[in-house]
């Protein structure tokens, strides 16, 4: 969140300085109105581009992965449901108020946790799957740029009724899938399964089984690699 607020404040300050310069500097005062407008808007565009860089990484590092994540995303700490820390990255599952859970990642270097532009592109994928007994799953994954590890989330979208009716989740690697549940109301609850995979262990034969139904969650990953 602070990532955007800091840049908004800096941009407003820059706009005020540019306007004052155009108004009070004699050389600029003589410019035509059209040239002043071109100068103003060109400066704003250049500043907007330059401010996208995470300069904070040059000045300081975050002590915890949660601090880095909440700083760079529109997410309050109370909205974070799950944090999975690895050696050089951390994966997050969080809620934005929508029925489905969102995922994100922050990286770590030798000095500590760092931030990236929140809209920076990570390899990721998303698809919806329905099991034979009509359970609806949103299959979501994201890959760390630094560690090349992949976080795989299987979010059950129709989580209603009995909390004991969990799905049977396993894959061809024998990975351990963790379960997260939270009761939201008398008739609905949050239910998702997650694991961390090493990209070097994956190939086109990898499958995840949702109540016995095989799916390939990484079709888009193979497209990235081509």
QUIJO-V92381 format. One record per pair of residues at least 24 apart in sequence whose ideal C-beta (glycine too) atoms are under 8 Angstrom apart, sorted by the first residue. I is the first residue (numbers start at 1). J is the second residue. D is the distance in Angstrom with one decimal. If there is no record, write none. Layout:
# QUIJO-V92381
I:J:D  I:J:D
This chain:
# QUIJO-V92381
1:70:6.5  1:71:7.0  1:73:6.9  1:74:5.4  1:75:7.1  1:76:7.4  2:71:4.9  2:72:8.0  3:54:7.5  3:56:7.8  3:71:5.8  3:72:4.5  3:73:7.7  3:115:6.6  3:117:7.9  3:118:6.3  4:74:7.2  4:118:7.7  7:51:4.6  7:52:7.9  10:51:6.2  11:44:7.6  11:47:6.3  11:48:6.8  11:51:6.4  14:43:7.6  14:44:7.7  14:47:5.3  15:44:6.7  18:43:5.4  18:44:7.6  52:117:5.5  53:117:7.7  54:114:7.3  54:115:4.9  54:116:6.0  54:117:6.3  56:115:6.0  57:114:4.7  57:115:6.5  61:109:7.7  61:111:4.8  61:112:3.2  61:113:6.1  61:114:6.1  62:112:6.0  62:113:4.1  62:114:7.4  62:115:7.3  63:112:6.5  63:113:7.3  64:113:6.6  65:90:3.6  65:92:7.9  65:106:5.4  65:108:7.2  65:113:5.2  67:113:6.9  68:106:4.6  68:113:4.0  68:114:6.6  68:115:5.3  69:104:6.4  69:106:5.0  71:115:6.1  72:106:7.2  72:115:4.2  72:116:6.9  72:117:7.8  72:118:5.2  73:104:6.2  73:118:5.3  74:118:7.7  75:104:7.8  81:180:6.3  81:182:7.3  81:190:7.5  82:178:7.9  82:180:5.6  82:194:6.8  84:151:6.7  84:194:7.2  84:196:6.0  86:144:7.6  86:147:6.0  86:149:5.9  86:196:6.5  87:147:6.9  88:144:7.4  88:146:5.0  88:147:4.5  89:144:4.0  89:146:5.7  89:147:4.8  89:149:6.5  91:142:7.1  91:144:7.6  91:151:3.9  91:196:6.8  93:153:6.4  93:180:7.1  93:192:7.0  93:194:6.7  95:190:7.8  99:157:6.7  100:138:5.4  100:155:5.8  100:157:6.5  101:140:7.9  101:153:6.8  101:155:5.2  101:190:6.9  101:192:5.7  103:140:5.7  103:141:7.8  103:142:5.3  103:151:6.2  103:153:5.4  104:142:7.1  105:142:5.5  105:143:7.9  105:144:5.3  105:151:6.8  107:144:6.5  107:145:6.5  107:146:4.5  107:147:7.9  108:146:7.4  109:146:7.8  116:145:7.9  123:220:7.9  123:221:6.4  123:224:5.2  124:220:7.7  125:217:6.7  125:218:6.5  125:219:7.1  125:220:4.0  125:221:6.4  127:215:8.0  127:217:7.1  127:219:7.8  128:157:7.6  129:210:6.2  129:213:7.5  129:215:5.2  131:167:7.0  131:210:4.9  131:211:4.4  131:212:7.8  131:213:5.0  132:211:6.6  132:212:7.1  132:213:5.6  133:211:6.2  134:158:7.7  135:167:5.8  135:210:7.1  135:211:6.5  137:167:7.6  137:210:5.7  139:208:7.6  139:215:6.7  139:217:4.8  141:217:6.0  141:218:6.9  141:221:7.7  143:199:6.6  143:221:7.4  148:198:7.4  148:199:4.7  148:200:7.4  149:196:5.6  149:197:6.8  149:198:5.9  149:199:6.9  150:196:7.1  150:197:4.6  150:198:7.7  150:199:5.7  150:202:7.3  150:218:7.7  150:221:7.6  151:194:6.8  151:195:7.9  151:196:5.6  151:197:7.9  152:194:6.5  152:195:5.5  152:196:7.6  152:197:6.0  152:208:7.4  152:217:6.2  153:192:5.8  153:193:7.5  153:194:4.8  154:192:6.2  154:193:4.4  154:194:7.1  154:208:7.1  154:210:7.0  155:191:7.5  155:192:4.1  156:191:4.4  156:192:6.5  159:188:6.2  159:189:5.0  159:190:6.2  159:191:4.3  160:187:5.5  160:188:5.3  160:189:7.5  161:187:7.2  163:189:6.2  166:191:7.1  167:193:7.3  167:210:6.0  167:211:5.2  168:209:7.5  168:210:7.9  168:211:5.3  168:212:7.0  169:193:4.7  169:208:7.1  169:209:7.1  169:210:6.4  170:208:7.6  170:209:5.3  171:195:7.7  171:206:7.0  171:207:6.5  171:208:4.6  171:209:6.8  172:205:6.9  172:206:5.7  172:207:5.1  172:208:8.0  173:197:7.1  173:201:5.9  173:206:7.0
